[in-house]
Amino acid sequence: MQSIVIVGAGECGVRAAFALREAGFEGSVTLIGAETVLPYERPPLSKDIQAPPKLIRSLSDYADAGIDLRLGLRVVALDAVAHQVQLDDGTVISFDQLLLATGARARLFPGMEGCLTLRSDADMRRIAQHLIPGARIGIIGGGFIGLELAATARAAGAEVSVIEAAPRLLGRAIPAEIASVVHGLHAQKGVRLLTSTDVVQANATQITLGDGTELDFDAVIAGVGAVPNTEIAQEAGLHVENGIVVDAGLRTSARDIFAAGDCCNIDWRATRMRFESWKIAQDQGAHAAAVLMGGDASYAKVPWFWSDQYDLTLQVAGVFDLTRPIHRRETQSGTCIVVQCDRDGRLSAAAGIGPGNATAKDLRVLEKLIEREMSVDPAVLVDPALNLKALLK
Ligand code: FAD
C-alpha cells in the first residue's frame, strides 16, 4: 500500500490530505502537526479576537476520510534517501512520498525578544488579554498583520500606535494608492501611525526608537514578517532559499518529496517567490495532492490575497512590481482599484479596496484577465466607462 506523509497540519497540509481522498487515493495518509489543537484557520486570528478557533475540519472528518491525524508531534528529522521522518517522541515513520507543508513562523529581530507575536491560536489568546479599553498597545510593523491587529485593538477600545520603518504602510507589496486609503482610515480611527521610524529595541512594554525616544505601552506586538519553517528540509539536504525551493509541479530537489504553502519558494512568471496567502496554501495543497497521485500539471494559479481592516476589504490578484507604473481605475467613491501591466503589456496585477465586497466583482474579472495573460492598454482598463466583464468575452 502506498503511503503518503504530510508534515504540517495547517491550511495547506489539511487541504492536501482531503484532496488525496477526494481524488480516490487509497493508500495511507498520515498528517503530522506540531500544534496540539485541531487544525484551524489563521486569518480570523488577527481580525476577531472573541471568536473560538474556526476549525478547518471537524475531528470526525479526519476519521471518516481515513486520515491518520497526529497532533502535538513535531517532525525533527527527515531522511530523504531512506524515505523516513522522525518525530520528537522518537517515532520513525516511513513514506513513499512526502509533502512538506510546514508553513512559517513569526519573525522577531534581535533586540525584540519579549514582544508578543501572532501566528497561532495560542499567540492570539495571549494578545487578546491585552486588548481591552484604554490599554496602550504598541505594534511594530505596518504590514498586514500589524494593521489588522491595529484595527482589532481599536475596536476593542485600546489606544494603538503603529511604528513602521518604511516611509509608508504596506510598502512591501501593495501600491501606494491602496496603502494611502488604509493609512487614512487608521488615522481617522485614531491609530497613531509613525512611519519612517526605526525601532532599535523593544520588549514586552517598551519600544526604543532610533532617535532614543522610549515609548511605554501595556503590550508590544511585533508584526515584522514571517520566516519559513525549512529546518528539516535544509538539514536533509534539500535546496532551500527563502523557502523550500520547488519546481512548477511543487517537487523539491529530492525525489518523492514535495513542498507547498507558506514554506515553499516557487516560480511565478519567471520570478522566484514565497507567498503567505490562505488561498495559495489551499490551491497548492490541492495541487500537491494531484501530483502526489501522479499528475504532472504545473501550478499556475494567479496569486490572490485579501485583508480586512475595519469595514474595508483589500484584495490583491497577481504580484505588483512597485518599481514600475501603476494605473488607477476610477471607481465609485469609497473604493479604489489599481492595475499593472508587465513589460510585455500583459495585465500582471490588480488590487482593490473598499467597504465589504465593493471591489470583489471587478477583482474577480481582473484575476481572470491576469490568468489569461491578456495584453491590454492600461489606459483602456482604467476608463470608468469600460465594463470590465466585456473583456472576458
Ligand atoms: P501554516 O498555516 O503555518 O501551517 C503549518 C503548520 O505546520 C503549523 O501548524 C505548524 O505548527 C506545522 N509545522 C511546522 N513545522 C512542523 C514540523 N516540523 N512538524 C510538524 N508540524 C510542523 N492570508 C490571506 O490570504 N488573507 C488573510 O487575511 C490572512 N490573514 C492572516 C492572519 C494571520 C494572523 C496569519 C498568521 C496569517 C494570515 N494569512 C492570511 C496567511 C495564511 O493564514 C497562511 O498563508 C496559511 O495559513 C498558510 O498555510 P500553511 O499550511 O502553508 O502554513
Residues whose N, C-alpha, C, O or C-beta is under 5 A from the ligand:
A	BS01	FAD	V7 G8 A9 G10 E11 C12 G13 I32 G33 A34 E35 R42 P43 L45 S46 L73 R74 V75 A101 T102 G103 A104 L118 R119 N229 A260 G261 D262 C263 E276 S277 W278 K279 A281 W304 F305 W306 S307
